[in-house]
Amino acid sequence: MKVELKTWTNLGVATALAGLTLAGCSGEAGESGESAAVDTAGEAGEGGEGEGGEGGEGGEGGVDIAAAGNDPVIYGSALAVAEAHVIAARDAYAAGQTEAGAEMFAHPVSEVLFEMQPVFEAQGVEDFSDLFTTASQAALNGAGSDEIAGQTDGIIAALRTAEERAPVSEANSGAIAGGVVADQIERAVSMYAQASETTQYGLYLDGYGFYKAAQATFERSADAIKSENPDLAEKIEAALGLLAQAYPDALRPENLDANQGALSGASAGVLLAAS
């Protein structure tokens, strides 16, 4: 399995992770990387470490950091990006991809959380980035899968607490959750297209995480979404069904042969219904 080194910024764990060689996310895997963030104007974030810049319209995780303090969808999408990484990290680690898991735990710190700190502070959210680096170090130290799963649960609990501090908006809960799900679905579809053009594991693993984050968000909010926007709920379910086939588990299949046209069409349908 071919993997490449990711560029690290603003991370105290850079030295510890220097030996890892997982590509993907917003590093050297390509300019678009995780750049599918949706803002309230319906535009995609400009992405990764490219034109978006750090803390600009795209942010390192493809999140519009400047808007996150006022828009609960973008704020929630930033949290979902972090959740996607830790789900992927946990599942990759459990599947034997220990180095990939270790690095995936640490990715959100540089890609999202560092830039989001001013937003979190304004919303009264205490810094919880150390949970990610602690989990990453535990993975590097060869911790058992149960311990890693427990640390993942702790991170997700912190993300849920942060979610409760989302910016106030006139949008209803179903619309907000639906927007976050749409964002994660678009990211998952985008990463699958990139992964299908290379042998890099990181691209596939990123997409797997985005799919799982979309699924988790929908499961928590399905009733509200179905009540407020049945068409959106139906389109989300259809898209998640296709993504379940594209991402059967955290280990990359030998062939990535899911129908990209069908995936892209399903994602577009979700975005349209959520707009």
N, C-alpha and C positions, 0 to 999 in steps of 0.2 A: 504494500500500500504506500503510495507516494504521498509525502507530506512536506510542507515547507514552513519556514519560520515566519511567524507573525511579528510585526513591529509593535513594540510596547511603548507606551507613554504614561508618565505620571503614576508609575506603579512601584511600590517598594519591593514587590515580589519579582521584579524583572530578572534579577540575578538568579533567583531560585528556579525560574522557569527558562533560563537561557538555553538549557539543553533540550527543551521540547521543540517539536517541529511541526506543529499542527497549523495548517493554513485555513483561511476562511474569515468570516466576520468582516471587519472593515479594513483589514490589513492588505497583504499582497495578493489576495485572492482575486482582485479585480476592482475596478473603480466603482461599480455599482454596489457590490457587496450587500450590505443590509440597508439599502437606500430606498426602501419602499414605504417609508413612513407617510401616513396620510395626515394632512392638516385640514383645517376647517374650510379652506378654499378649494379643497378637492385636488390639490396638487401633490405630486410625490416629492419627498425630501430629495435634495440634490446629492446627498449620500456620502457615506463612508468618510474617508480621509481625502476626498477629492474636493469638488467645488464647494461643498457645504462648509468646510472648515470646522475648527473646533469651537463649539459654542455658537456657531452661526446658524444658518437656516437648516443645515443638515445635522450638525453634531457628529461625533464619531460613530454613533450607532444608527445614523440615519434618522435622528429625531430632531424636530425643530425645538431646540432648547429654549429659544427666546419666547416661543409661544406656549411652552408647557406650563408656565405659571398661571396662565389664564384659560387654557383649554383643557378640560378634563379628558378628552379623547387622546390628545397628544401626551398629556401627563400619564394616562393609563397605558398608552403604548410604550412609553419609556420603561415603565415597570414590567410590562409584558416581555419586552426585549430581554431584560435581566432574568425574568423567570424562564424564558425559553432557553437561555444558556445553562441555567442550573439543572433544568430537567434533562437537557441533552448531556450535561456533564455526569449527572447521576446514572443515567441509563447507559452511557458509553462505558463508564467505570464498571458497572455491574456486568457488562458484556465482555470485559477483559481489556478494553481500550483505556488503560489506566492513565497514560500520559495525556491522551486527548481529554479525558475527564478532568484531570488536574488543571489543564490550561483553560478549558471551557469555564470552569468555576471562576477564574480570575478575569476573564475577558470583560464582563460588564463593568468592572471598576474603571477601566480606562475608556471604554467605549460609550458608557452612558452615565454612570454614577458620579464620576468626577465632575463632568459638566453640569449635572443636575443638582449638585450640592447647594448652590444659591437658591434654587427653586424649592428644594426640600426644606432648607432653613426658613424660607418665607412661609412655608406651609406648616411649620412646627414639627417637622420630621427629623428625628435624631439620626445622625450618621450611622448607617449599618453596613458600610462597605467592608468592615473588618470581617464580617461573617463570610464573605466570598473568599477573601484571602486565606482565612483560617481553613475553610473547606478545601481550598486548592492545596495548601500545605499538607493537610491530612492525606489527601490523595497522593501527593508526592511521597509521603512517608509510608505509603502502602497500607493505609487503614482498611478495615474490613468494609464490605459493601453495606452492612447494616449501619455502621457508624456514618458512612458517607450519606446514606439515605436519611439518617437522622439530622445531619447538618443541612441537607437540602430542605427538609421540612422546616427547620428553623429559619432558613433564608426566606422561604415562601411565606411563612408567618409574618416576617418583617415586611415583606412586600405587601401583604394584605393590610397591615397596619398603616403603611404609607398610602395605600390606596384610599383608606378612609379619610385622608387629609387632602384629597383631590380638590382642585379649585372649584368654587361654586359656579354653577352654570344653570341657565334656564332649561337646558336639554334634560329630558327624562332619562331614567337609569337605563332603560332598554336601548335608547339611541346611543348613549355613551358606550355601553358594553358592546353594542353592535359595531360601532366604529373601531373599537380596539380589536375585535375579532377580525374585521375586514382588513385591518392593517397587518395583523399577523398572517392571515391567509395570503395576502399579496406577497409578503416577504418569503413565505414558504415556497410559493410558486416560482418567484424570481430565483431563489437559491437552487431550486431543482433544475431550472434551465441552465444555470451556470455549472452546476455539478455534472450535468450530463455531457458537458463539453470537456471534461478533465477527469483525471483519476483522483483528485484531491479529496480526502476524506472529510476535511473540515467544512467544505461547502455543503456536503450532504448533511453533516451533523448539525450545522446551523439551521438548515431548512427543516430538519426533523424537529428541532427545538421549537421553531416558530409554529409548526403544525400543532405540536403538543400544547403550546401556550394558547393557541387559538381554540383548541378543543377544550382546555380547562376553563378558559374564560366563558365560552359558550355554555358549558355544563353548569357553571355557577349562575348564569344570567338567562338561561333559556326561557324561563317562564315570562320574564319581563319583556324579552325580545319578541317572543311569540305573541304576547298580548298587545304590544305596541306596534309591531311591524311583522305580521305573519309572512309576508313575501320575503323579507330579509331572513327570517328564521329558516324558511324553506331553502333558500339559496345557500345559506351557511351550511346547512346539513348536507346538501348535495356536494358542496366544495370539500367539506371535511371527509366525505365518503371517498372522493377521488384522492385526496391527500393521504388517506389511510392506506391506499393501495400503492401510492408513490413512495411512502415512508413506512414500510412494514415494521421496522424496528430501528434501533440506534446503529446497528451495523449496516454499512453500505452494501446493497446487493451487488452482485457481479455485473448486472446490466441495469441501467436506468432507462427503462423503456416505456414509462408511463406516457400517455398521450399529452404532449405539451399544449397542443391547441385546446384540448378539453379543459386542462388545468387553468390555462390563461382565461378561457371563456368563463369558467366558473368563478374565478377571482373577479373578473370584470363585472359579472352579474351581482356579486356581493357588494362590491364598491358602489355600483349604481343604486342598489336598493338601500344602502346605508347613507347615501348622500341626501 
